[in-house]
Amino acid sequence: MIYNDAKQSFEITASTKRKITTGIQFSTQDIGTARLIFTLTKDGEPLPLSAVSGKLVLFMVDGSRFIKNIELVDPMGGIAQYVLTSDEIKHYGTVNAELNLYYANNQALSVHKFSFAIDKALIDTDIVPIAEYYIDDFEAIAKVNELYDEAIETIEELRKKFEDLENIETKEGAQEKADKALADSKAYTDEHADRTDNPHSVTKDQIGLNNVDNVKQAPLDQFRAHDSNGIRHTSQVEKDKWNGSQLFKLTQDTGAAKYMTGVDFNTVTDTGFYYMSGATTALNAPVNNNGYLIVNNYSTYAYQEYTSYSSNDSMSSGRRKFMRNKVASSDSWTSWRELESVEGAQSKVDAHANRTDIHVVQADKDKWNSPWAATWNNVTLINGAQQNASFPFKFSVANNEIKLRGTFGSLPASGSSVAKFTYKPTQLVDFVVPTIGSYGTARFAFTTDGDLRFDGLSATDSASVTRVSFNIGIPLW
């Protein structure tokens, strides 16, 4: 991925809470690439971000407001980042921002207020961003007090709607009023039935008796509409679902692992996900390294898996995984057993495969299985030693023994190698051979590196020695 990075280093101290105007300038065309990188320190050291959720508050010049979760890139090194979304980058102008941290123990920390700019690219001349509001969770709601008036207005509207609902006539009330109106009208009609000339005589239509059904039906329809509103009301099925839900928390409310520091691993038996800070073998951790603990438990059958944490990619005490379980109905635990990684297993296989003391190669097999009458091969001489045309210096290998025969002359300085063999004895072999030209002997050594080394000669007239003669077998084990 390619990013347009803007790096900010923040030192956590009360004396630097003033707003910082940065030189950061993104473009509305930095879509998915505008990245803010924060390096947080306290007292000159990286600020640990374990068991922390970070929030970035963004106030755009057009009135849009966002509160987003930041990504913790390196919790131990105090490094976090946030990449502006395609919706946020289109709000050009000055952006006022604030970085806040929320800890698992309910502490909160305002890191810094700062500002940066988003420039409108020429290709975006017609862009008209609409004011938006986006909040990741309710922990950071205090940072948008500017929304208070809008919330009050919404609540007031809801209150008025509920007042209207209270004024709606119930079915029983409407029926009672209709029955009373009918009875009063009947009594009045009976009283004036014989007085056809009475100016106060009225008909059913005049007193509205024919509209009694309408009087009752209107509020009934309103009540039915309210009663069937599935958004305002809950069903028994939903209530049963909520009441039957799991109530035990496996993590924090944010979904982050539960944070523990300096806690004895033997006491962590509740099922859940944990980040163990200050983990040591003295506290029954498998290694002296912080990491993540997963606990599964049924009755007294607790089971733990621990993954030690590391911020680098080298093989170390970090990035290792272990498991153990509690002995049923007991306070005892089994010992930690490490689960091998692919890299670890391969390194062990390679180390075993490279052991030449227990493994053989094809040359060894050829050497052991060759008959004694195997082909004789000329020896390649070095350091000035020269082959003899009449009696060339040769070797043959069979039955785990190297056989040397023939002669060569022009001996090099004492201590020099005259030949190098691929066949190597398991220990140094010293031997002597006769000299030719003057009576005497020449001393040689066959080393564990496969060198045939000349170690000097003793002859009646050393200057007259023309060559040395070999006819010897040397065991290779």
MIVEX-450726 format. One record per residue (C-alpha): residue number from 0; x, y, z. Coordinates in steps of 0.02 Angstrom, whole numbers. Each point is the difference from the previous one (the first is absolute). Example, Ala and Ser with C-alpha at 12.3 -4.5 7.8 and 13.67 -1.06 7.14 Angstrom:
! residues 2
0:615:-225:390
1:69:172:-33
***
This chain:
! residues 477
0:0:0:0
1:56:178:-38
2:-38:136:128
3:22:188:13
4:69:-5:177
5:-9:142:127
6:98:-42:157
7:-31:82:169
8:98:-27:161
9:-97:39:160
10:79:6:174
11:-129:-35:136
12:12:145:122
13:-122:128:71
14:109:143:-61
15:-28:-40:-184
16:-189:-3:-7
17:-5:156:-108
18:-62:-26:-176
19:134:-36:-131
20:-14:72:-175
21:90:-124:-110
22:65:21:-176
23:-96:-153:-58
24:-98:25:-161
25:-95:-140:-85
26:-99:11:-162
27:-179:-51:-36
28:79:-122:-123
29:97:-89:139
30:-134:-135:0
31:48:-144:114
32:179:67:13
33:-9:145:124
34:79:-80:153
35:35:81:169
36:137:-89:98
37:14:38:187
38:155:-37:105
39:-46:19:185
40:128:19:138
41:-1:38:185
42:155:55:96
43:101:-32:-158
44:-53:-183:-12
45:-129:-82:-116
46:-174:4:77
47:-67:-180:15
48:-169:-18:-85
49:-49:-168:73
50:-185:-13:50
51:-33:169:-81
52:-125:55:-131
53:46:159:-92
54:-125:127:-69
55:33:136:-128
56:-124:145:3
57:-14:97:-164
58:-94:168:-18
59:-12:53:-183
60:-19:181:-54
61:-169:-38:-81
62:-73:-60:166
63:28:-186:-23
64:56:-94:154
65:80:-173:14
66:64:-106:144
67:96:-152:-61
68:102:-144:73
69:187:11:-37
70:108:-152:-41
71:133:-49:128
72:146:-46:-115
73:129:-32:136
74:-79:-2:175
75:166:-23:88
76:86:135:-103
77:-141:127:22
78:-39:12:-186
79:-177:19:-71
80:-74:56:-165
81:-160:53:-86
82:-41:4:-187
83:-133:128:-47
84:-149:-79:-88
85:-62:50:-172
86:-146:90:85
87:112:99:118
88:131:55:-129
89:-130:91:-104
90:-32:127:141
91:131:126:-57
92:63:141:109
93:77:9:173
94:-30:-154:109
95:7:18:189
96:44:-166:81
97:32:-77:170
98:77:-168:46
99:-69:-86:156
100:41:-164:87
101:-123:-107:100
102:72:-130:119
103:-75:-164:60
104:-4:65:180
105:-120:140:-55
106:138:132:-5
107:3:118:-148
108:139:111:-68
109:-5:147:-119
110:164:-12:-95
111:-1:157:-108
112:-105:121:-101
113:68:41:-171
114:-56:59:-171
115:39:-39:-179
116:-65:48:-172
117:-89:-90:-142
118:25:89:-166
119:-134:-12:-133
120:76:-76:-156
121:-37:83:-167
122:-92:-155:-58
123:-117:19:150
124:-56:179:-38
125:-183:-54:0
126:10:-98:162
127:-129:55:129
128:22:-101:162
129:-153:-20:111
130:17:20:187
131:22:-171:79
132:8:-72:174
133:83:-167:37
134:45:-70:171
135:79:-172:24
136:-68:-25:176
137:-81:90:145
138:159:15:105
139:52:154:-100
140:-171:85:-3
141:64:133:121
142:110:66:-140
143:-150:58:-101
144:-84:118:122
145:-40:109:-150
146:-136:-126:-43
147:-90:36:165
148:-122:128:-71
149:-46:-114:-143
150:-30:-144:121
151:-111:111:110
152:-100:53:-152
153:-27:-182:-50
154:-53:-47:177
155:-124:145:3
156:-77:-62:-162
157:-17:-175:73
158:-78:72:159
159:-133:92:-101
160:-39:-157:-97
161:-26:-95:162
162:-115:139:63
163:-103:-21:-158
164:-5:-186:34
165:-64:29:177
166:-141:110:-69
167:-60:-138:-116
168:-165:-71:63
169:-2:-182:54
170:-128:-121:-69
171:-88:-15:168
172:-4:189:25
173:-70:31:-173
174:-133:-135:26
175:-49:75:168
176:-20:174:-74
177:-99:-66:-148
178:-119:-99:113
179:-30:152:109
180:-35:111:-152
181:-122:-128:-67
182:-91:-16:167
183:-13:191:21
184:-64:21:-175
185:-130:-138:23
186:-63:78:160
187:-12:170:-83
188:-93:-73:-149
189:-123:-95:110
190:-34:157:101
191:-45:102:-155
192:-73:-138:-108
193:-179:66:10
194:48:181:-22
195:19:8:-188
196:-12:187:6
197:135:16:129
198:137:110:-73
199:130:-96:100
200:-44:-170:-77
201:148:-78:-93
202:32:-151:-110
203:134:-136:14
204:97:79:-141
205:-7:168:91
206:77:-69:160
207:127:-107:-98
208:-57:-173:58
209:32:-68:-173
210:185:47:24
211:22:-99:162
212:94:-138:-92
213:120:130:-70
214:26:72:175
215:52:-171:63
216:101:-56:-154
217:123:144:-18
218:88:-21:168
219:-8:-189:-19
220:96:8:-164
221:131:111:80
222:19:-121:145
223:18:-149:-117
224:135:90:-100
225:97:37:160
226:-25:-176:69
227:69:-81:-158
228:156:110:-5
229:141:-128:7
230:135:132:23
231:-73:73:162
232:-59:-165:72
233:83:-168:30
234:-75:-173:-22
235:5:-144:124
236:117:-91:-119
237:124:144:10
238:-15:8:190
239:32:-188:13
240:150:20:-115
241:76:139:106
242:-36:-88:165
243:78:-160:-66
244:157:84:-65
245:172:-34:73
246:35:123:141
247:182:-44:37
248:129:113:-84
249:142:-86:-93
250:83:166:-41
251:-13:184:43
252:-150:95:-66
253:107:61:-145
254:43:-178:-51
255:180:20:60
256:75:-137:108
257:-17:20:189
258:157:83:68
259:95:-78:146
260:169:49:72
261:108:-95:124
262:-132:-137:22
263:37:-182:44
264:-49:-105:-152
265:-64:-138:116
266:-140:115:59
267:-67:43:-173
268:-132:-135:-26
269:-152:96:-65
270:-34:-29:-184
271:56:152:-101
272:134:92:-97
273:139:88:99
274:156:105:-31
275:126:-45:135
276:121:141:42
277:151:-31:112
278:-6:-187:-37
279:142:-101:78
280:33:-182:40
281:-8:50:184
282:-184:37:-34
283:-18:-172:-85
284:13:70:-177
285:92:-116:-122
286:128:136:-45
287:54:171:63
288:-95:93:-135
289:-166:93:-10
290:-134:-74:-113
291:-179:-59:-28
292:-87:-131:106
293:-155:-98:-53
294:-94:-94:136
295:-134:-132:-26
296:-83:-73:154
297:-136:-125:41
298:-26:-37:183
299:178:-35:64
300:74:-42:-170
301:90:164:-38
302:107:8:-157
303:124:139:-46
304:86:49:-161
305:134:135:6
306:81:91:-147
307:149:108:48
308:7:168:-87
309:140:73:-106
310:8:157:-106
311:140:-66:-112
312:12:-145:-121
313:150:-90:74
314:-7:-164:94
315:2:47:184
316:-97:-29:159
317:-142:91:-88
318:-114:-78:-132
319:-6:-169:88
320:-157:-98:48
321:-29:-110:152
322:-143:-101:76
323:-42:-85:165
324:-153:-53:100
325:-54:-7:180
326:-11:-168:85
327:-185:-33:32
328:-61:35:177
329:174:58:49
330:105:158:16
331:139:-82:-103
332:40:39:-181
333:89:-105:-129
334:166:68:-63
335:-1:120:-147
336:23:-86:-168
337:64:104:-146
338:-89:-17:-167
339:131:-4:-137
340:-4:129:-140
341:35:-42:-182
342:163:99:7
343:55:-84:161
344:-36:-174:-65
345:93:34:-162
346:154:65:92
347:6:-159:106
348:-18:-109:-156
349:139:97:-87
350:115:-17:152
351:-29:-187:5
352:22:-22:-187
353:168:91:6
354:76:-116:131
355:139:-89:-93
356:45:-104:152
357:-161:-102:-13
358:-44:17:-185
359:90:-64:-154
360:12:65:-177
361:4:-94:-164
362:190:14:-4
363:6:-94:165
364:-113:-137:-67
365:103:-14:-159
366:156:-8:104
367:-65:-138:116
368:-78:-105:-138
369:142:11:-126
370:104:-158:-23
371:185:8:43
372:37:-19:-185
373:-81:168:-33
374:74:115:-131
375:162:86:47
376:-7:189:-20
377:142:122:-27
378:28:116:147
379:-6:186:-39
380:160:72:75
381:16:179:65
382:130:122:67
383:133:-49:-129
384:-3:-190:26
385:17:-88:-170
386:-63:-167:-65
387:123:-135:-57
388:-37:-61:-177
389:63:-177:32
390:-79:-25:171
391:-144:127:16
392:-71:37:172
393:-176:-79:11
394:-137:-41:126
395:-146:-120:20
396:-134:-13:135
397:-89:-156:60
398:-61:-74:163
399:20:168:88
400:186:7:-40
401:96:113:-119
402:147:-84:-90
403:147:105:-63
404:132:-63:-123
405:128:70:-122
406:126:140:15
407:20:186:-25
408:143:125:16
409:40:185:24
410:-55:0:182
411:-64:168:67
412:54:83:160
413:-28:-97:160
414:-177:24:67
415:-78:24:-173
416:-139:-107:-75
417:41:-97:-157
418:-179:-61:-34
419:-181:27:57
420:-123:-147:13
421:-188:-2:23
422:22:-153:109
423:42:47:179
424:57:-108:146
425:-85:23:168
426:171:37:80
427:173:57:-56
428:109:-140:-72
429:191:19:-2
430:109:-115:-107
431:168:-10:-91
432:47:-57:-176
433:174:-37:-77
434:96:130:-99
435:76:-32:-172
436:172:69:-51
437:72:-8:175
438:-39:-124:134
439:-122:69:129
440:-184:32:41
441:-128:140:-25
442:-130:38:133
443:-182:35:-50
444:-165:30:91
445:-178:-34:-64
446:-107:131:90
447:-185:-1:47
448:-25:135:-135
449:58:-122:-135
450:171:81:-22
451:155:-106:-40
452:130:107:88
453:192:-15:-22
454:82:19:171
455:186:-20:-49
456:129:-135:-46
457:154:-85:72
458:125:-68:-128
459:187:-33:-19
460:8:139:-128
461:-158:102:-2
462:55:98:-153
463:7:-162:-100
464:-180:-53:39
465:-98:5:-165
466:-167:-73:53
467:-96:-97:133
468:-87:-168:-21
469:-173:-48:69
470:-79:-169:29
471:-112:22:151
472:-180:-19:57
473:-79:126:121
474:-163:-39:95
475:-132:135:-9
476:-86:-35:167
***
